[in-house]
Structures are given as C-alpha cells and as structure tokens.
Amino acid sequence: MAMVQTDIEKMIKEALPDAEIVIEDLRGDGDHYSARVTSSAFEGKTRVQQHQMVYDALQGKMGGELHALALQTDVPNT
C-alpha cells in the first residue's frame, strides 16, 4: 500500500516541527516521491545525519509503504 503525501509531511513535521517541506509525487503512484526538507535541527549535522533524521521521522515506512524518496535537506538561511 502506498503512502499519501500529506502523511509523509505530517510525520516529518512531528519530528521536526520547524521544518519547511516540499514534497512531489514523481510518478503519480504514491510510491516515488522527492522531498526537500529545511530545518534548523540540521545545523551542525552532516548530510548523512540530516537524512537519517528524516528517515527516522518516517518510522520504518521507507522500503515498505514508501518505496522511494529522493531527499534533499538544508539548514534555513539566517
């Protein structure tokens, strides 16, 4: 079963409340998304650590309900 875009955003927001999130369904099938997540929580973290924070927010859905996520992370401009 595929994930709904709003569910992905909600899960990320719960873990990273200040996050700005832009999600796009790449194929229209609910299985392949791209996401750009900007959060101050990423400050001082490596790109790998930032991505891990997002994957952790998805609570094990990656590889199951969410087949593919092209992820970009960033720290807000201050």
Residue, then its C-alpha position, 0 to 999 in steps of 0.5 A: m500500500a502506498m503512502v499519501q503525501t500529506d502523511i509523509e509531511k505530517m510525520i516529518k513535521e512531528a519530528l521536526p516541527d520547524a521544518e519547511i517541506v516540499i514534497e512531489d509525487l514523481r510518478g503519480d503512484g504514491d510510491h516515488y516521491s522527492a522531498r526537500v526538507t529545511s530545518s534548523a535541527f540540521e545545523g551542525k549535522t552532516r548530510v548523512q545525519q540530516h537524512q537519517m533524521v528524516y528517515d527516522a521521522l518516517q518510522g520504518k515506512m521507507g522500503g515498505e509503504l514508501h518505496a522511494l524518496a529522493l531527499q534533499t535537506d538544508v539548514p534555513n538561511t539566517 
